[in-house]
C-alpha cells in the first residue's frame, strides 16, 4: 500500500472581485501518494490552478481559503497566515513549474544566477558551491554546455530550454511534491515529449510525487497514475488513469474525451460541449454540469449528487450511478451504439483552380552582418476550397511562409502567385486593396491581436471601414451581426471589450473579423493551440462549416497533429526552412516516409494510457544523412505524395512502400 503524503479535504476558496464574492473552489478534495503522478484535468476556469496554488500559499491577495484542510506531515497548511510560514513549504516540500517560462524567469538576470539564488536562500551555502550545484542542475535537466549556458539570459534560450530552466529552479531544493501547471501547452510535440520524459526521469531520481495540471488528455495518458477531473470548482470524477480513459462515468469526463480530434470522424462535426461553465458568483443548485448535459435528468437540476463508488479506486459524482438511473443508463448506451457515423472519403481537389501557387520560395532575414534563411526553396499549390496544413517544430518556417503569402514579410527568392498573378514585388494601390480584401489571417494569440481598448463591434467591423464595404451605418451593423452569428457570438456582445470574453470566444472574434469582409483565402496561424479540448472542437467545427458554406480555402499552421489530421485535405511537413514531405492527410498518417515525419507522428500524444506508457521518444538526427555526393531533391514518390530525399533514400522508401 502506498503511503499518503498530502491530503486536501473539502477545500473552499473564495475571491472578492468588484465587491462581489466568487466561490472558485467548492469543496474539492484530493489525496496524493508517495511517488505517484496525479493529473488534474478540466476546462479553463474549472479551478485547477487556483486549487493547487493554495497548496503553496500563492493565491492572489483578494483570495482566501474559506474552509477545509491541507495536511502534510501532520501539519495543516490551511491555517497558515504569514509569508514566513509558507516559505518553509515552498521549495523544500512543494515546488511549482508554471505554464509560461518566459514570464516566470527574470529577463535581466542570467539563468545561472536565478538557480543559484534559490540554492543560497534555502540552504545558506556559499556562492561558489551554489554555482557548482546550479551548473549540475542545468546538466541534470538536459541543457547542453551548462557552464556556458549558466551565463546566458532567458531570451537566449528556446521555449523548450526555458521550460527546462524553470524545472531546474523548481527541483533545486529537492521538493517532495512537484506541481506542473500546463508545462507543455505552447511547446511542439517533439519538445513536449522530451519535457515529459525529463520530468519522469527526475521524479524517479529525486523520489518525488508529481501533480500535473493540464487540459491535454494525451499528456495525461502519458504521465498519470491517477486522474482527477475538475469542473466548476469541484472534483467530479477520480480514478486510475486506465479507469478514466476506458471506463469514464461522469457525463463531463465522457464529453471531454469525445471532443478529441483523434476520436472524430472525417466529414462529421467533432463532438463539442455546448454552452458555458456556470457563473460562480451565484449559488449553484444540483449538478453544475446539468445545463450543458443533453442527457441531464430532473434530479440533476434539483440536488447535488454525492460521490458514487465504481471500484475501490474509481469514484464519480453523478446521479447516473444511482440504482434508480440504471434503466436510463441502458437506454443511453443503446443510443450511443446506434450512432456510428461513416467517414467521408477524401475530396479530390486536383481539378480545382490553383488559388495560391508558391514556387521556389526563399525568405532571408538579416542577422548581424550576415543573414539567416528562414525558408529555403519551398514549392506547393493550394487549390480552391482546400485546406493545406503546415506542420513542424517552432523555427521550421511555417509562419514565415504564411506571412510571405500575406506580403507581411518579403520573399528573397522564388515567386508567389495568387489566382495566377504574381504578388511578389510592388503592387499598385488598387491591386493591394483587392489582395488584402481577399486574403485574411487568423492569429495564434487572440488577446495580443485584438485591440483591448476597442469594443467588439469596432474590432469586427474594422475591415469594413478599411475597404469601405458598407453603404450606411445600418448596413455595417447588419454585416457585423451576420459575421458574429456565423461564428456563434451573440449580438448583445457588440458593446463588450476583449478581456470580458473567454479564450475560445476571443478566438471567435478573431475569426469573425477575418470573415466580415468575405475573403477567399485564410491563413490560420496556430488558431487553436492555447484552447481547451471542448473549445478547440467548437473552433474546428466552425472552420469546417464555413469552408463548406462559403467555399473558403485555408493554409492551416499548427503543431497539433491530431487536429491537423482531422481538418486537413493535405499536409506538408517543414524542417528547418525546407519542406521534407507533402501528401494527402490519410496517406501521410498511413505511410509516413521521411524520418522527421515519423519522429513528429510518434511524439504526438495519444489519449490511450496503454499506447503512451510503452512509447519511446524518437528524436530526429539529421547528422546521420550524408548528402555530400548525393544531394536530396523534391520528388513525387507516388501520386500526390512528395518527399525531399536523395537517390539512396528514394530507393529505400520505394522498397518500404512495396512491402
GIKA-V241075 format. One line per field, one symbol per residue. ss: DSSP state (2 for helix, 1 for strand, 0 for the rest). psi: psi as a letter, one per 20 degrees, with the letter a starting at -180 (. if undefined). burial: 1 if it has 9 or more other C-alpha atoms within 8 Angstrom, else 0. A space follows every 10 residues. Layout:
ss: ???
psi: ???
burial: ???
This chain:
ss: 0001111111 1111111001 1111111111 1110001111 1000000222 2222220000 0011111111 1100112220 0022222001 0001111000 2222000001 2222222222 2220002222 2222222222 0000022220 0012220022 2222222222 2000001111 1000000022 2222222222 2222220011 1111002222 2220011111 1001111111 2222220000 2222222200 2220000000 0000000000 0000000002 2200000222 2200000111 1001110022 2022222222 2222222200 0000000000 0001111111 1111111001 1111111111 1110001111 1000000222 2222200000 0011111100 1100000022 2222222211 1100022220 0000122222 2222220000 0022222222 2222220000 2222201222 0022222222 2222200000 1111100000 0022222222 2222222222 0011111000 2222222001 1111100111 1111222222 0000222222 2220000022 2220000000 0222000000 0011111100 1111102222 222222220
psi: pqppiqpppl pppqqooliq ppnhpmlqpq qpqpjroppo qrrpjijggg ghhhhjkkqq hjqqogrrqo ppkjpohiip hqhgghhigp fhgpqpprgo hhijqoijqq hgghgggggg ghikrrgggh gghgghghgh jkoqlhgghh irqhijqrgh hhhhghgggh jhjlqhpppo olijgjqqhg hghggghggg ghgggjlrqp pppqjohggg hghpgqpppp pljqpipqaq ghgghilqhp hggghghiip hhjqppiqqq pqoqaqqqoj hqpppbphig ijoikqrhhh igqpqrpqpg ahipqqmqih iqhijgghhg ggghghhhnm qpqqqqpojh irpogpppok ppoqqpncib qpohpolppr qpqpjqopqp qrrpjijghh gghghikhqq phraqppoli ppjpapqrgg ggggghhipr pprgohhhiq oiiqrhgggh jghhggjlkq grhggghghg hghghhjkpq hiihjrqhij qrghhhhhgh ghhhhhjmrh ppooolijhj qrgghggggg gghhghgghi kqpqooprjo hhgghhiqgq pppqoliqpi qprqghgghh mpgphhgggg hhhpqplohg ghhjpppppp oiiipojgim qqqoqohroi oqqoragggg gggghghh.
burial: 0001111111 1111110000 1111111110 1111111111 1110011101 1111110010 0011101111 1100011100 0000110111 1111111110 1100111001 1111111111 0100000001 1011111110 1010010011 1111001001 1111111111 1110111111 1110101111 1111111101 0111001111 1111111111 1111111111 1111111111 1111100111 0111111111 1001100101 1110000001 0000111111 1110000001 1111101100 0001111110 1100110010 0000000000 0000000010 0001111111 1111000000 1011111110 1111111111 1110011101 1111011000 1011111101 0011000000 0110011111 1111111001 0101111011 1111100011 0000110011 1011101010 0000001100 1011111111 1111111011 1111111010 1111111111 1101011000 1111111111 1111111111 1111111111 1111101110 0111001111 1111111110 0110001000 0000000000 0101011000 1111110001 001100000
